[in-house]
């Protein structure tokens, strides 16, 4: 018998159900060990602080400004129905929705234009979109304060063209301008990622079927880019709802939003249970928005 004809013995493990189950358990253990640092980080810096906030929201504020953890009650949550809290909550929701809508209206055409450019032009424009991230968010808000101030650039321009002095600082308009400027890149980038993946031949096919520009946008472009719309809207709405820096710098005392009101409860009013209840409600709203993102847009983006 030649060497070619000689049988070769190999130790091949039989793929039995028990073997496959053991391999799956091994993979799960290895994955758990690899993710253990991330789990520890989330527990230490997310889960534990969240539990503390929830516990404090049911506590009682004593007459000395301290917090009594022994007398649990729902007084802090009952205060959420007070007129001042409702006004601040509705104002925060309104400005967050307005900021998101303005960002969407401005960013969508820009993202579409960006997706139709050559790779060189596209990369240069993306750099310009991300340039604001190279500067601290606090510094950018102070820059807007200078621009919108009484002696700022905007006032000088309006006076030069005969419109007189325009006082926008310390108003809701100034807050919206600051929020739109700060969070617009979070709208542009998901929209660009979604639109860039669309086969633009589908738009050409819709025009061949006698659809006008609006019909092509409504029935082809918008549905296919909806994951980007949802992702960008959530990424703009969530930080706008809990914004603190921009309302404090550009809105002043005239525009108190939910983030500023929560800080006041902790640092000024010394009402930690009420501040914790407000924080928990705000986190619940943000968590709901995040779940909507993952269910509607996150899986397909």
Secondary structure, 3 states (H helix, E strand, C coil): CCCCCCCCCCCCCCCCHHHHHHHHHHHHHHHHHHHHHHHHHHHHHHHHHHHHHHHHHCCEECCCCCEECCCCCCHHHHHHHCHHHHHHHHHHHHHHHHHHHHHHHHHHHHHHHHHCCCHHHHHHHHHHHHHHHHCCHHHHHHHHHHHHCCCCHHHHHHHHCCCCCCCCCCCHHHHHHHHHHHHHHHHHHHHHHHHHCCCCHHHHHHHHCCCCHHHHHHHHHHHHCHHHHHHHHHHHHHHHHCCCHHHHHHHHHHCCCHHHHHHHHHHCCCCHHHHHHHHHHHHHHHHHHHHHHHHHHHCCC
